[in-house]
Amino acid sequence: MKQFTTIAITIELLLSAIMPASAQTSFNMYKKGAHYFMTVNMNGVPDTEVFIETGFTALTLSEENYNRILSSLDLERVDFDENKEMKADRETLKVTDIRKGSVSIGGLRYNGPIYVVKSFDKIALPVHLLKNETDTTANLIVFDFKKKVLEYVSRESLNTKNLKSYPIVRYTPYPTFTARLELADEYRHEGEITGNWIFDLGNGSAVFFFRKSIAPFINKNKFKVFPTRDKSGEIIGSGLLARYCKIGDQEVFGVSIGITNRVWFDYALGCVGPSFFTKGYVVIDSERNTIYYK
């Protein structure tokens, strides 16, 4: 029996070693600062580093990277306003071109708009919009933040029975779920509110509030809000110190929560980032409109 087990393991290792990167549906994630990245085979270009995102509406990259990786594709040109910009909390990206089409990402495929922008040092990949080409039944997206693995799996391979869950209320352009927030700051102020939250993998914070949406709740419960500063000391926004923050059944302690004026979606109170699930596990199930977590 031991001999057969050894042979089986050897065969499995050989198969994984010869599996081409073009068929890859499981990826090792790594962190740079507070953000997650991975390397993929994009349109046949190996070892392409991408910024793992669910907070971008489209595959987004610089003119240089577009020419290097995607210029060989017959992508449809899309008319757009020449003044179009993409606004994030701390940067604004000038759009210079918009294309539309299909791009292979390992064994997955992105099909949609492609934004070409100025002065962007990343390739932002909205991983929730990828589809599995290798196995069309394997489209549950698993983020294992403890093992730092992102993979697309079948429903049969995953037991969600003992996982907690959030109901997804909208999937595009950003996966958004509804849940109750319980919040306490360091000054004995407490409050609860139920609302929608964007699951934003590109968010470096555990939780991030949209000022226009959250202001009534903040004011009603008299939470203390402080200015936030960058490394040079310049004020770049505001935030609060949370002694306790619970969204659904997931909780964190002693975190800073930013409050932004620059970005706002009227259907959400804010964003939840991957650090809210540090060493945890998140599964996006778009077919059943559910985000599972533990």
Secondary structure as GFF3:
##gff-version 3
##sequence-region A 1 294
A	DSSP	alpha_helix	2	18	.	.	.	ID=ss1
A	DSSP	three_ten_helix	21	23	.	.	.	ID=ss2
A	DSSP	beta_strand	26	28	.	.	.	ID=ss3
A	DSSP	beta_strand	30	32	.	.	.	ID=ss4
A	DSSP	beta_strand	35	42	.	.	.	ID=ss5
A	DSSP	beta_strand	45	53	.	.	.	ID=ss6
A	DSSP	beta_strand	59	62	.	.	.	ID=ss7
A	DSSP	alpha_helix	63	65	.	.	.	ID=ss8
A	DSSP	pi_helix	66	70	.	.	.	ID=ss9
A	DSSP	beta_strand	76	77	.	.	.	ID=ss10
A	DSSP	beta_strand	85	87	.	.	.	ID=ss11
A	DSSP	beta_strand	92	105	.	.	.	ID=ss12
A	DSSP	beta_strand	108	117	.	.	.	ID=ss13
A	DSSP	beta_strand	124	126	.	.	.	ID=ss14
A	DSSP	three_ten_helix	127	129	.	.	.	ID=ss15
A	DSSP	beta_strand	130	132	.	.	.	ID=ss16
A	DSSP	beta_strand	140	144	.	.	.	ID=ss17
A	DSSP	beta_strand	149	153	.	.	.	ID=ss18
A	DSSP	three_ten_helix	155	157	.	.	.	ID=ss19
A	DSSP	beta_strand	164	170	.	.	.	ID=ss20
A	DSSP	beta_strand	176	185	.	.	.	ID=ss21
A	DSSP	beta_strand	190	199	.	.	.	ID=ss22
A	DSSP	beta_strand	207	210	.	.	.	ID=ss23
A	DSSP	alpha_helix	211	220	.	.	.	ID=ss24
A	DSSP	beta_strand	226	229	.	.	.	ID=ss25
A	DSSP	beta_strand	235	247	.	.	.	ID=ss26
A	DSSP	beta_strand	250	260	.	.	.	ID=ss27
A	DSSP	beta_strand	270	272	.	.	.	ID=ss28
A	DSSP	three_ten_helix	274	277	.	.	.	ID=ss29
A	DSSP	beta_strand	281	285	.	.	.	ID=ss30
A	DSSP	beta_strand	290	293	.	.	.	ID=ss31
###
